[in-house]
């Protein structure tokens, strides 16, 4: 990944959020700050994979009680984003891996000295083979950002964190390729956003279509319950 290079990323969301972003009614998305987010705090995108973003939005729509997204999804959709990031923490490179390892080792020592247990990555349930509750990883990324901000003198902040994840069932025995494999980005600096766009073949909703989508989204909100996995 070349610093400052333009790239396309995709965010799974409700169709009204998509239209609001593309039309300018909504300027930006609020960052996710769950303690189990895989790449730490940020606005999450799938790099270069519109279909994978739609699968995520559709999963959120089909399982509203799991609250994969902060906003309910009544009509699954995808919005595209053009990003230009100057400063990456890229976990697909040795530099990123070394940065993570150094922070992890520092946390191990520091928390052992004060007698506080390290957070853990844990599955959300018996059928969770991907271990989706990444509290340890999240804590390390958050620690990295904290150290850089409080260094004397302060170090330039990472505008985004990038990671590749093999997820889902293997395509073939011991192949290493998985059905849900993706590259994810946690964007921390909204200034890196060059613009929003509709995926190819999509169009903005008419006023009536938009109103109907709002009604579906609001109806979905009543189906959502607190996340059971937060208690794990």
PEJO-V111903 format. One record per pair of residues at least 12 apart in sequence whose C-alpha atoms are under 8 Angstrom apart, sorted by sequence separation. I is the first residue (numbers start at 1). J is the second residue. D is the distance in whole Angstrom. If there is no record, write none. Layout:
i=(I:I)
j=(J:J)
d=(D:D)
This chain:
i=(31:32:60:61:121:122:145:166:167:168:30:31:60:61:121:122:145:167:168:29:61:120:121:166:167:61:120:121:166:167:57:119:120:121:165:166:119:164:165:58:118:164:165:57:58:164:165:57:119:163:164:57:162:163:54:162:163:54:162:54:161:162:53:160:161:160:161:160:161:50:159:160:159:160:50:158:159:11:12:107:159:11:10:11:9:10:104:9:10:103:130:9:10:32:130:8:9:10:11:129:7:8:9:10:100:103:7:9:12:100:103:11:12:10:12:14:12:13:100:12:13:14:22:13:14:15:21:14:15:18:13:14:15:18:14:15:18:14:15:13:14:15:12:13:14:12:13:12:13:11:12:10:11:10:11:87:89:10:11:87:88:89:91:92:9:10:87:88:89:90:91:92:8:9:87:88:89:90:91:92:8:9:86:87:88:89:90:91:8:9:85:88:7:8:85:6:7:6:7:6:5:6:4:5:3:4:5:3:4:3:4:3:3:1:38:38:36:37:38:36:37:38:40:41:36:37:39:40:35:36:38:39:40:35:36:38:36:37:40:41:36:39:40:35:35:125:124:85:84:124:83:84:83:84:82:83:81:82:83:81:82:81:82:81:82:80:81:79:80:42:79:80:79:80:78:79:40:78:39:39:39:52:52:49:47:46:47:46:47:46:47:75:45:46:74:44:45:74:44:45:75:43:44:45:74:75:43:44:74:42:43:73:74:41:42:43:72:74:39:40:42:72:74:39:41:73:72:50:72:72:31:64:31:64:67:65:66:67:64:65:66:67:64:65:66:67:64:65:66:28:65:66:22:21:22:22:18:19:19:16:16:15:16:14)
j=(43:44:72:73:133:134:157:178:179:180:43:44:73:74:134:135:158:180:181:43:75:134:135:180:181:76:135:136:181:182:73:135:136:137:181:182:136:181:182:76:136:182:183:76:77:183:184:77:139:183:184:78:183:184:76:184:185:77:185:78:185:186:78:185:186:186:187:187:188:78:187:188:188:189:80:188:189:44:45:140:192:45:45:46:45:46:140:46:47:140:167:47:48:70:168:47:48:49:50:168:47:48:49:50:140:143:48:50:53:141:144:53:54:53:55:57:56:57:144:57:69:71:79:71:72:73:79:73:74:77:73:74:75:78:75:76:79:76:77:76:77:78:76:77:78:77:78:78:79:78:79:78:79:79:80:156:158:80:81:157:158:159:161:162:80:81:158:159:160:161:162:163:80:81:159:160:161:162:163:164:81:82:159:160:161:162:163:164:82:83:159:162:82:83:160:82:83:83:84:84:84:85:84:85:84:85:86:85:86:86:87:87:88:90:132:133:132:133:134:133:134:135:137:138:134:135:137:138:134:135:137:138:139:135:136:138:137:138:141:142:138:141:142:138:139:229:229:192:192:232:192:193:193:194:193:194:193:194:195:194:195:195:196:196:197:196:197:196:197:160:197:198:198:199:198:199:161:199:161:162:163:180:182:182:182:182:183:183:184:184:185:213:184:185:213:184:185:214:185:186:216:185:186:187:216:217:186:187:217:186:187:217:218:186:187:188:217:219:185:186:188:218:220:186:188:220:220:199:221:224:187:220:188:221:224:223:224:225:223:224:225:226:224:225:226:227:225:226:227:190:227:228:196:196:197:198:198:204:205:210:213:213:214:217)
d=(4:8:8:5:6:7:7:6:7:5:7:8:7:6:4:8:7:5:7:7:7:7:5:7:5:6:6:5:4:8:7:6:5:7:6:7:5:8:6:5:7:6:6:5:8:4:8:6:7:6:6:8:7:5:7:6:7:6:5:6:6:6:6:7:5:6:7:4:8:7:6:5:5:7:8:8:5:7:8:8:8:5:5:6:6:5:6:6:6:6:6:4:7:8:7:6:5:7:8:8:8:5:7:6:7:7:8:8:5:7:6:6:5:6:8:7:6:5:8:5:8:8:8:8:7:8:8:5:8:7:6:6:6:7:5:6:5:5:5:6:5:7:7:5:8:6:6:5:7:6:7:6:5:6:6:8:6:5:8:7:5:8:7:7:6:6:5:6:6:6:6:6:7:5:5:5:5:5:5:7:6:6:7:7:6:6:6:7:5:7:7:7:6:6:7:7:5:6:7:5:6:8:5:7:8:5:8:6:5:5:8:6:7:8:8:8:8:7:5:5:6:8:7:8:5:7:7:4:8:4:6:6:7:6:8:6:8:6:5:7:6:7:6:6:7:8:6:6:5:7:6:7:5:7:6:6:7:5:8:7:5:6:6:5:8:6:6:7:5:8:6:6:6:6:8:7:8:7:6:7:7:8:7:8:8:7:6:6:6:5:7:7:6:6:7:7:5:8:6:7:7:8:5:8:5:7:5:6:4:5:5:6:7:7:5:7:6:7:8:7:5:8:6:6:7:7:6:8:6:8:8:7:7:8:7:7:7:8:6:4:7:8:5:5:8:6:8:7:5:7:7:7:5:7:6:7:8:6:7:7:7:7:7:7)
